Amino acid sequence: MSETKEVALVIAPFGKLPELRLNMTAVRAAEQRYIEAKTVNPSTYADLECSFNESYRVLKDHYSQIGYQLSLAEKELRLAQANVVLGAYAEYLAGKPKAADTSHMKDAFLMKDETYLALLDKVNQLKAFQSNFEGKIKVVENVCRYMRQKMYLVSKSGVPTESIGVTIGKR
């Protein structure tokens, strides 16, 4: 098998949010081996399971890091929202009747604030990454479940496992 070069996903820093560098090398290596699960046998099972488990561990770790960044971004978004509502929007409402305070007007003020919009974009970006990682985790789970089921069927088939995978001669 060829060497896998380092692959990383870098999420740029923003405001108080630090840069997030996610090493995806193990994940990429496992993704390249998914097709091997189709022909898994007792001699290849352990290596594939190890590769997929490492990928799963890395994905879960990255998923939690993205979740933490998302919570920080949402906190910053709420602070930006508070600054707009208590700042420009409050000034706008000064001296106006209560009927002038509508959700549409408040939303319009938020959509005009560049800091709020940038943070909203960051939150949405992190949610997209989180969704992508959820999908990758589900694929690893399904592939491992398929391989376990196939190994179970092999063990119950009555075929001696020491002869499976041997192509020439005896072991």
C-alpha positions, -999 to +999 in steps of 0.1 A: +000+000+000+013+035-008+022+061+018-006+085+027+005+121+028-007+143+056-041+158+051-055+184+074-086+205+076-079+240+088-106+263+101-094+298+101-094+318+134-121+344+138-123+370+165-117+352+198-120+318+181-086+302+176-075+284+145-086+248+144-063+223+126-078+189+122-054+162+110-074+140+086-047+116+076-061+086+094-096+094+082-084+097+046-065+064+049-095+046+062-118+061+035-095+048+008-099+013+023-137+012+026-139-009-006-118-036+010-146-042+035-166-056+007-142-086+005-132-088+042-121-122+055-105-134+087-070-126+075-078-090+066-104-082+093-081-072+121-061-047+100-092-031+085-109-029+119-079-012+133-077+013+105-115+021+108-113+023+146-085+048+144-105+068+119-136+067+142-115+079+171-101+108+152-135+117+138-151+117+172-123+139+186-126+164+157-164+164+161-161+174+197-135+201+189-159+215+162-187+214+188-167+234+212-158+259+186-194+261+176-205+268+212-178+296+214-190+311+181-227+310+193-217+328+224-199+355+204-230+357+181-252+363+211-228+390+223-229+407+189-267+405+189-268+421+223-245+449+212-268+457+182-300+455+202-287+476+231-267+500+208-280+511+174-314+496+178-320+511+212-309+545+198-334+541+169-362+533+193-355+563+216-385+586+215-406+563+192-438+545+203-438+509+215-454+499+181-421+507+164-404+478+182-411+449+159-392+417+153-388+426+116-371+459+125-349+442+150-339+416+125-332+443+099-308+460+123-290+427+130-287+420+092-271+454+087-244+447+113-212+433+097-199+418+129-231+399+135-232+387+099-196+375+100-203+355+132-235+341+118-215+329+088-189+313+111-217+295+131-232+282+099-198+271+086-191+252+119-226+236+117-218+224+082-185+209+093-203+192+122-229+177+098-201+165+075-184+148+104-216+132+116-219+116+082-184+104+082-188+088+116-220+071+105-202+056+075-174+042+097-200+027+120-219+011+091-187-003+075-176-018+108-211-033+115-210-048+080-176-064+086-186-078+120-217-093+105-197-108+076-172-123+101-201-137+122-215-154+091-180-168+083-177-182+118-211-199+116-206-212+080-187-243+091-158-235+068-125-238+087-112-203+091-076-213+088-082-222+051-099-189+043-076-164+026-050-191+017-047-191-021-019-216-027-010-247-007-015-253+030-007-231+059 
